[in-house]
Amino acid sequence: MKTCYSIINDSRAEKNERLEALRALTAEGAIADAAVTDEINNHIHTIYSFSPYTPSMAALRSREAGLSAAGSVDHDSIAAAEEMIGACEILGLGTCVGFEVRVSFKTGGGGEPVPFAGRKINNPDSPGIVYMTVQGIPRREFARVEAFLTPIRNRRLIRTRDMAAAAGVFLTEAGLEPLDFQRDIVDRSQFDRGGEITERHLLAAVAEKFIAQYGRGSGIIKGLRAKLGVEPPLRIQNFLSDPGNPHYLFDLLGILKSAFLPRIFIQPGEEECIPAKTVCDFAAAAGGIPAYAYLGDVGESPTGDKRAEKFEDDFLDELFAVLSGLGFRAVTYMPPRNTVEQLRRIQRLCAEWGLMEISGVDINSSRQSFNCPEVLTPPFRHLIDTTWALIAHERLSSVNGNFGLFSAENPLAAVPLETRLSLYAKAGRDPDLRRPEENAEKIIGRLLSF
C-alpha cells in the first residue's frame, strides 16, 4: 500500500491524488520542516520538464528547507502550475508560477539584425538562442499559455526523436543496448500531460544504458573512458564509484551532457525557438512578466554540467538596450552562480533600464539544495521583496488584468518601479491576498493610499 509520502512524488498519480496525500500528511503533523526563513526560490523545475520532483514534492521540499515562498518554471510547459499553487497553499507557502523557454535573438525588436546574434549569449549549446522565463502568470491565462506552448513542445519532440536516433546508432556501435524512443524517453516524461521532453530525458535514457552495461560503481568509469574517451573529474569519479549513491543517475547524466550531447546535438530552428519579441508580446498580453535569464561568464554550474566559458558579460551594456527594445520587463539570475561584482553590474543595469530583478536557483537534480541563503545577505535581500511583489502581481492580475505590475492601466503605472515593487511586496505578504477574488479591490485601495 502506498504511503502519503510516496503518492506525493508519484509521477503517474493524478495531481489531485498528490494534493490529497499532501493534505493528509500535513494533517498528521508528519512534515519535518525547518525553521521558516525569508528564503525564496522561484526557479524550481518539476517532472513536467526534467526533475525528480512532482509539483507537490517540490513544494514539500521547499517547506522542509524552510523557504517562505517557492515557484515553478518548467521548460515550455505550464502544466505544473495548478498543482504547485495548490501544494504551496496547503503548506502555507507563497507561490508564483511561470515557464522557461528558449527564444531566437537573431533580430531585434524592429526586425533589425542584432550585433551579437551569432555569439553565445546565455545558452552553452546554441549561438543566438537565449533562455528566458515568463513569470507571474495569472491563473485565468493558464489555458492560453498551454495553447501557445504546444507547438513549441511538438517541435522539440521531433528534434529530440532525431537526436535519439543518432544516440541509438552510437550505443549500438559501442555494444550497448539501443534506445527505444517511446519506452525509454517519451514514457519517462510527462509529455502526454502537457510536459516537455528535454535533452536531459534523452541523456537519462543513455545513462541507464551505461548502467545496464557496466553496473553502478567503478566499472562505469572504465566504460566512459572506453566508449566516450572521457575522464570524469575526480569528484564525479568518487560519486560514480559509490553504488549506493542516491544521486547516481543525475551525476552520470551531468557527465553525458558535457561529453556526449555535443556528438548528437541538433541545433533548434526558429519553429521551436521562436523570436524573443513574439514571446515578450505574448507575455504582455497574457499578464506575465518576461525575464531574461542572466548566465554570465561561468566557472562550474550548480549542476556540474557546464564548462567554464564566456557568455554575455563582454557585451552586457549593449544587450540591455536590446532587451528593452524587445519588451523584457525583468532579469532573473542566481546569486550562487555568479560573483557579487557580476551581479552588482546586473543590478545597476536593471535600475538604469527599469527592469525588475527576480531570483531563483535552477532545481532539476536530486543533488541540489532548495536553499538560497545568499538572498539573506545585504547585496541580494531585496530579491525577497521582489518575490512577494511577483506573488501579488500574479494573484491580483488573476482577478483583474489592470492590476498587473506592468499594466499600462494599473492605477500605480506612473509610480516609479522601485516604489511599485515595494508596495506590491507589502501586498504579497497581506493575509487578505490568500482570497484575491474577494479582496483585490480592497488591497489595491490600500496601495493607492500610500
C-alpha positions as CSV (number, residue, x, y, z in Angstrom):
1,M,0.0,0.0,0.0
2,K,1.4,3.4,-1.0
3,T,2.1,5.9,1.8
4,C,1.1,9.6,1.5
5,Y,4.8,10.4,1.0
6,S,5.2,8.0,-1.9
7,I,2.0,9.3,-3.5
8,I,3.2,12.9,-3.3
9,N,6.1,12.1,-5.5
10,D,4.4,9.6,-7.8
11,S,4.8,11.0,-11.3
12,R,1.9,8.9,-12.6
13,A,-0.6,9.7,-9.9
14,E,-3.2,12.3,-10.7
15,K,-2.4,15.8,-9.4
16,N,-5.5,15.7,-7.1
17,E,-4.3,12.5,-5.6
18,R,-0.9,14.1,-4.8
19,L,-2.6,17.1,-3.3
20,E,-4.9,15.0,-1.1
21,A,-1.9,13.0,0.1
22,L,-0.1,16.2,0.9
23,R,-3.2,17.4,2.9
24,A,-3.2,14.2,4.8
25,L,0.5,14.4,5.6
26,T,0.0,17.9,6.8
27,A,-3.0,17.0,8.9
28,E,-1.0,14.2,10.5
29,G,1.8,16.7,11.5
30,A,4.3,14.4,9.8
31,I,6.2,17.1,7.9
32,A,9.7,17.7,9.2
33,D,10.1,21.3,8.2
34,A,13.0,23.5,9.1
35,A,12.5,26.8,10.8
36,V,11.0,29.2,8.2
37,T,13.3,31.9,7.0
38,D,12.8,34.6,4.4
39,E,14.4,32.5,1.8
40,I,12.7,32.1,-1.6
41,N,13.2,30.1,-4.8
42,N,11.3,31.0,-8.0
43,H,13.1,28.6,-10.4
44,I,12.1,25.1,-9.5
45,H,11.7,22.5,-12.3
46,T,9.3,19.6,-11.9
47,I,8.5,16.4,-13.6
48,Y,6.8,18.5,-16.3
49,S,10.3,19.3,-17.8
50,F,13.1,17.3,-16.1
51,S,13.3,16.9,-12.4
52,P,12.9,14.2,-9.7
53,Y,10.1,16.2,-8.1
54,T,6.4,16.4,-8.7
55,P,5.0,19.9,-8.0
56,S,3.6,18.7,-4.7
57,M,7.0,17.2,-3.8
58,A,8.8,20.4,-4.9
59,A,6.5,22.4,-2.6
60,L,7.2,19.9,0.2
61,R,10.9,20.1,-0.2
62,S,10.7,23.9,-0.2
63,R,8.8,23.7,3.1
64,E,11.3,21.2,4.6
65,A,14.1,23.6,3.5
66,G,12.4,26.5,5.4
67,L,11.6,28.6,2.4
68,S,8.8,31.2,2.7
69,A,7.9,31.1,-1.0
70,A,8.5,28.8,-4.0
71,G,7.8,28.9,-7.7
72,S,7.8,26.6,-10.6
73,V,9.2,27.3,-14.1
74,D,9.2,24.3,-16.4
75,H,10.6,24.2,-19.8
76,D,8.0,25.0,-22.5
77,S,5.2,24.0,-20.0
78,I,2.7,25.5,-17.6
79,A,1.4,22.0,-16.6
80,A,2.8,22.2,-13.0
81,A,1.1,25.5,-12.2
82,E,-2.2,24.5,-10.7
83,E,-0.7,21.8,-8.5
84,M,2.2,24.0,-7.4
85,I,-0.2,26.7,-6.3
86,G,-2.4,24.2,-4.5
87,A,0.5,22.5,-2.8
88,C,2.0,25.7,-1.6
89,E,-1.4,26.8,-0.3
90,I,-1.6,23.6,1.7
91,L,1.8,24.1,3.2
92,G,1.4,27.9,3.9
93,L,4.0,29.0,1.3
94,G,3.8,31.9,-1.0
95,T,4.0,30.8,-4.6
96,C,4.3,32.1,-8.2
97,V,4.4,30.2,-11.4
98,G,5.6,30.5,-15.0
99,F,7.6,28.8,-17.7
100,E,11.1,28.8,-19.2
101,V,11.6,28.9,-22.9
102,R,14.4,29.2,-25.5
103,V,14.0,32.0,-28.0
104,S,15.8,33.4,-31.0
105,F,17.8,36.6,-30.7
106,K,18.6,36.6,-34.4
107,T,16.8,40.0,-34.8
108,G,16.0,42.9,-32.6
109,G,12.6,44.5,-31.7
110,G,12.3,46.2,-35.1
111,G,13.5,43.2,-37.1
112,E,17.0,44.6,-37.5
113,P,20.0,42.2,-37.0
114,V,21.4,42.0,-33.5
115,P,25.2,42.6,-33.5
116,F,25.9,39.6,-31.3
117,A,23.2,37.2,-32.8
118,G,26.0,34.8,-33.9
119,R,27.6,34.6,-30.5
120,K,26.7,32.5,-27.5
121,I,24.6,34.8,-25.2
122,N,23.3,32.8,-22.3
123,N,23.0,29.3,-23.9
124,P,26.0,27.0,-23.9
125,D,24.6,24.9,-26.8
126,S,23.4,27.4,-29.3
127,P,24.6,30.8,-30.6
128,G,21.8,33.4,-31.0
129,I,19.4,31.3,-28.9
130,V,18.6,32.6,-25.4
131,Y,16.9,31.2,-22.3
132,M,14.2,33.4,-20.8
133,T,11.3,32.9,-18.4
134,V,7.8,34.2,-18.2
135,Q,6.8,34.5,-14.6
136,G,3.8,35.6,-12.5
137,I,1.2,34.3,-15.0
138,P,-2.4,34.8,-13.8
139,R,-4.5,31.7,-13.3
140,R,-7.1,32.8,-15.8
141,E,-4.4,32.6,-18.6
142,F,-3.1,29.0,-18.0
143,A,-5.1,27.5,-20.9
144,R,-4.0,30.3,-23.2
145,V,-0.4,29.7,-22.2
146,E,-0.7,26.0,-22.8
147,A,-2.1,26.6,-26.3
148,F,0.8,29.0,-27.0
149,L,3.4,26.4,-25.9
150,T,2.0,23.3,-27.5
151,P,3.6,23.9,-31.0
152,I,6.9,24.5,-29.3
153,R,6.7,21.2,-27.4
154,N,5.7,19.3,-30.5
155,R,8.6,20.7,-32.5
156,R,11.0,19.9,-29.7
157,L,9.7,16.3,-29.6
158,I,10.6,15.9,-33.3
159,R,14.2,17.2,-32.8
160,T,14.7,15.0,-29.7
161,R,13.5,12.0,-31.6
162,D,16.1,12.7,-34.3
163,M,18.8,13.1,-31.7
164,A,17.7,9.9,-30.0
165,A,18.1,8.1,-33.4
166,A,21.7,9.4,-33.5
167,A,22.3,8.3,-29.9
168,G,20.9,4.9,-30.7
169,V,23.4,4.4,-33.5
170,F,26.3,5.3,-31.2
171,L,25.0,3.0,-28.5
172,T,24.7,0.1,-30.9
173,E,28.1,0.6,-32.3
174,A,29.5,0.8,-28.8
175,G,28.0,-2.6,-27.9
176,L,25.3,-1.1,-25.6
177,E,21.6,-1.7,-25.7
178,P,19.9,0.6,-28.3
179,L,17.3,3.2,-27.4
180,D,13.5,2.8,-27.8
181,F,12.3,6.4,-28.1
182,Q,8.8,5.7,-26.8
183,R,9.7,3.4,-24.0
184,D,13.0,5.0,-22.8
185,I,12.3,8.7,-23.4
186,V,8.7,9.6,-24.0
187,D,7.3,7.3,-21.4
188,R,9.6,8.7,-18.7
189,S,8.3,12.2,-19.4
190,Q,5.0,13.9,-18.8
191,F,4.6,14.8,-22.5
192,D,1.1,13.2,-22.5
193,R,0.1,15.5,-19.7
194,G,1.4,18.8,-21.1
195,G,5.0,18.4,-20.1
196,E,8.1,18.9,-22.2
197,I,10.8,16.4,-23.3
198,T,14.3,17.9,-22.9
199,E,17.8,16.8,-23.7
200,R,18.0,15.6,-20.1
201,H,15.3,13.0,-20.8
202,L,17.4,11.6,-23.6
203,L,20.6,11.7,-21.6
204,A,18.9,9.9,-18.7
205,A,18.0,7.1,-21.1
206,V,21.6,6.9,-22.3
207,A,22.8,6.9,-18.7
208,E,20.6,3.9,-17.9
209,K,22.1,2.0,-20.9
210,F,25.6,2.6,-19.5
211,I,24.4,1.5,-16.0
212,A,22.8,-1.6,-17.5
213,Q,26.1,-2.5,-19.3
214,Y,28.6,-1.6,-16.6
215,G,26.6,-1.5,-13.3
216,R,26.9,1.1,-10.6
217,G,30.4,1.5,-9.4
218,S,33.9,2.0,-10.7
219,G,33.2,-0.1,-13.8
220,I,31.1,2.7,-15.3
221,I,34.2,5.0,-15.2
222,K,36.1,2.5,-17.3
223,G,33.1,2.4,-19.6
224,L,33.1,6.1,-20.0
225,R,36.8,6.0,-20.8
226,A,36.4,3.2,-23.3
227,K,33.3,4.3,-25.1
228,L,33.5,8.1,-24.8
229,G,37.2,8.8,-24.2
230,V,36.0,10.7,-21.1
231,E,38.0,11.1,-17.9
232,P,35.4,12.4,-15.3
233,P,36.7,14.9,-12.7
234,L,37.9,13.2,-9.5
235,R,34.9,14.5,-7.6
236,I,32.5,12.8,-10.1
237,Q,34.6,9.6,-10.1
238,N,34.1,9.4,-6.4
239,F,30.3,9.8,-6.8
240,L,30.2,7.2,-9.6
241,S,32.3,4.7,-7.7
242,D,29.7,4.5,-4.9
243,P,27.0,2.0,-5.9
244,G,24.8,3.4,-3.1
245,N,24.9,7.0,-4.3
246,P,21.2,8.1,-4.3
247,H,22.0,10.7,-7.0
248,Y,23.8,8.3,-9.3
249,L,21.7,8.9,-12.4
250,F,22.0,12.7,-12.1
251,D,25.7,12.5,-11.6
252,L,26.2,10.3,-14.7
253,L,23.7,12.5,-16.7
254,G,25.9,15.6,-16.0
255,I,28.9,13.9,-17.5
256,L,27.0,12.8,-20.5
257,K,25.6,16.4,-21.0
258,S,29.1,17.8,-21.4
259,A,30.9,14.9,-23.0
260,F,28.2,13.1,-25.1
261,L,25.4,15.5,-26.0
262,P,27.6,17.6,-28.4
263,R,28.2,14.5,-30.5
264,I,24.5,14.1,-31.3
265,F,23.1,17.6,-30.7
266,I,20.9,19.1,-33.4
267,Q,20.6,22.9,-33.4
268,P,17.0,24.0,-32.9
269,G,15.3,26.2,-35.6
270,E,13.0,29.2,-35.2
271,E,9.9,26.9,-35.4
272,E,11.0,25.7,-31.9
273,C,12.9,28.7,-30.6
274,I,10.6,31.4,-31.8
275,P,11.6,35.1,-31.8
276,A,12.1,36.7,-28.4
277,K,9.8,39.6,-29.2
278,T,7.0,37.2,-30.0
279,V,7.3,35.7,-26.5
280,C,7.6,39.1,-24.9
281,D,4.5,40.3,-26.7
282,F,2.6,37.2,-25.7
283,A,3.7,37.6,-22.1
284,A,2.4,41.1,-22.0
285,A,-0.9,40.1,-23.5
286,A,-1.3,37.2,-21.0
287,G,-0.3,39.3,-18.0
288,G,3.0,37.5,-17.4
289,I,6.4,39.1,-16.8
290,P,9.1,38.3,-19.5
291,A,12.5,37.9,-17.9
292,Y,15.9,37.5,-19.5
293,A,17.9,34.7,-17.7
294,Y,21.4,36.1,-17.0
295,L,24.1,33.5,-17.1
296,G,27.4,35.4,-17.2
297,D,30.9,34.1,-17.6
298,V,30.9,30.9,-15.6
299,G,33.3,28.5,-13.9
300,E,31.3,25.5,-12.8
301,S,27.5,25.4,-12.9
302,P,25.3,24.3,-9.9
303,T,24.5,21.1,-11.7
304,G,28.1,20.5,-12.8
305,D,27.2,20.1,-16.5
306,K,28.5,23.4,-17.9
307,R,32.2,24.1,-18.8
308,A,34.0,27.2,-17.8
309,E,33.1,29.6,-20.6
310,K,32.5,33.2,-21.5
311,F,29.0,34.4,-22.3
312,E,27.3,37.8,-22.3
313,D,29.5,39.8,-19.9
314,D,31.6,41.3,-22.7
315,F,28.6,42.9,-24.4
316,L,26.2,43.3,-21.4
317,D,25.5,47.1,-21.8
318,E,24.6,46.6,-25.5
319,L,22.5,43.5,-24.6
320,F,20.4,45.5,-22.1
321,A,19.5,48.0,-24.8
322,V,18.3,45.1,-26.9
323,L,16.3,43.6,-24.0
324,S,14.5,46.9,-23.5
325,G,13.6,47.1,-27.2
326,L,12.3,43.6,-27.3
327,G,9.9,44.2,-24.4
328,F,11.6,42.4,-21.5
329,R,10.4,43.6,-18.1
330,A,12.8,41.7,-15.8
331,V,16.1,39.9,-15.4
332,T,16.3,36.6,-13.5
333,Y,19.6,35.4,-12.0
334,M,21.0,33.0,-9.5
335,P,23.2,34.5,-6.7
336,P,25.1,31.2,-6.1
337,R,26.2,31.1,-9.8
338,N,27.9,34.5,-10.1
339,T,30.2,36.8,-8.3
340,V,28.9,39.7,-6.3
341,E,30.7,42.0,-8.8
342,Q,28.9,40.4,-11.8
343,L,25.5,40.8,-10.1
344,R,26.2,44.3,-8.9
345,R,26.6,45.2,-12.6
346,I,23.3,43.5,-13.4
347,Q,21.6,45.4,-10.6
348,R,23.0,48.7,-11.9
349,L,21.8,48.0,-15.4
350,C,18.3,46.8,-14.2
351,A,18.0,50.1,-12.4
352,E,19.1,52.1,-15.5
353,W,16.7,50.3,-17.8
354,G,13.8,50.0,-15.4
355,L,13.8,46.2,-15.2
356,M,12.6,44.1,-12.3
357,E,15.1,41.7,-10.6
358,I,13.9,38.1,-10.0
359,S,15.9,35.4,-8.2
360,G,15.8,31.6,-8.0
361,V,18.1,28.6,-8.1
362,D,17.7,26.2,-11.0
363,I,16.5,23.0,-9.4
364,N,16.4,19.9,-11.6
365,S,18.6,17.4,-9.8
366,S,18.2,15.5,-6.5
367,R,21.7,16.6,-5.5
368,Q,20.8,20.3,-5.4
369,S,19.6,22.2,-2.3
370,F,16.4,24.1,-2.4
371,N,18.0,26.8,-0.2
372,C,19.5,30.0,-1.4
373,P,21.0,31.6,1.7
374,E,22.6,34.3,-0.5
375,V,19.2,36.1,-0.6
376,L,19.5,36.8,3.1
377,T,22.7,38.8,2.6
378,P,22.6,42.6,2.0
379,P,23.5,42.6,-1.7
380,F,20.5,40.4,-2.5
381,R,18.0,40.8,0.3
382,H,15.8,43.0,-2.0
383,L,15.1,39.8,-4.1
384,I,12.9,38.6,-1.3
385,D,10.7,41.7,-1.7
386,T,10.6,41.3,-5.5
387,T,9.4,37.7,-5.0
388,W,6.5,38.9,-2.8
389,A,5.8,41.6,-5.4
390,L,5.7,38.9,-8.1
391,I,3.2,36.9,-5.9
392,A,1.0,40.0,-5.5
393,H,1.2,40.7,-9.2
394,E,0.1,37.1,-10.1
395,R,-2.8,37.0,-7.6
396,L,-4.1,40.5,-8.2
397,S,-3.9,40.2,-12.0
398,S,-5.7,36.9,-11.8
399,V,-8.7,38.9,-10.7
400,N,-8.2,42.0,-12.8
401,G,-5.5,42.3,-15.5
402,N,-5.3,46.1,-14.9
403,F,-3.7,45.2,-11.5
404,G,-0.6,43.7,-13.1
405,L,2.7,45.2,-12.1
406,F,3.4,46.4,-15.7
407,S,-0.1,47.0,-17.0
408,A,-0.5,50.4,-18.6
409,E,-3.9,50.6,-16.9
410,N,-2.6,49.9,-13.4
411,P,-3.6,52.8,-11.1
412,L,0.1,52.9,-10.0
413,A,1.5,52.8,-13.5
414,A,3.0,56.3,-13.1
415,V,4.7,55.4,-9.8
416,P,8.5,54.6,-10.2
417,L,9.2,50.8,-10.5
418,E,11.1,50.7,-7.2
419,T,8.2,52.2,-5.3
420,R,5.7,50.0,-7.1
421,L,7.7,46.9,-6.2
422,S,7.9,47.9,-2.6
423,L,4.1,48.4,-2.4
424,Y,3.4,45.1,-4.2
425,A,5.8,43.3,-1.8
426,K,3.7,44.5,1.1
427,A,0.5,43.4,-0.7
428,G,2.1,40.0,-1.4
429,R,2.5,39.4,2.4
430,D,-1.0,40.6,3.1
431,P,-3.2,37.7,4.5
432,D,-6.1,39.1,2.5
433,L,-4.3,38.2,-0.7
434,R,-5.0,34.5,0.1
435,R,-8.5,35.3,-1.2
436,P,-7.8,37.7,-4.1
437,E,-11.2,37.2,-5.7
438,E,-12.7,38.7,-2.6
439,N,-10.1,41.3,-1.6
440,A,-8.3,42.5,-4.7
441,E,-10.1,45.9,-4.9
442,K,-9.5,46.4,-1.2
443,I,-5.8,45.6,-1.5
444,I,-5.4,48.0,-4.4
445,G,-7.1,50.6,-2.4
446,R,-4.6,50.3,0.3
447,L,-1.8,50.5,-2.2
448,L,-3.2,53.7,-3.6
449,S,-3.3,55.3,-0.2
450,F,0.5,55.1,0.2
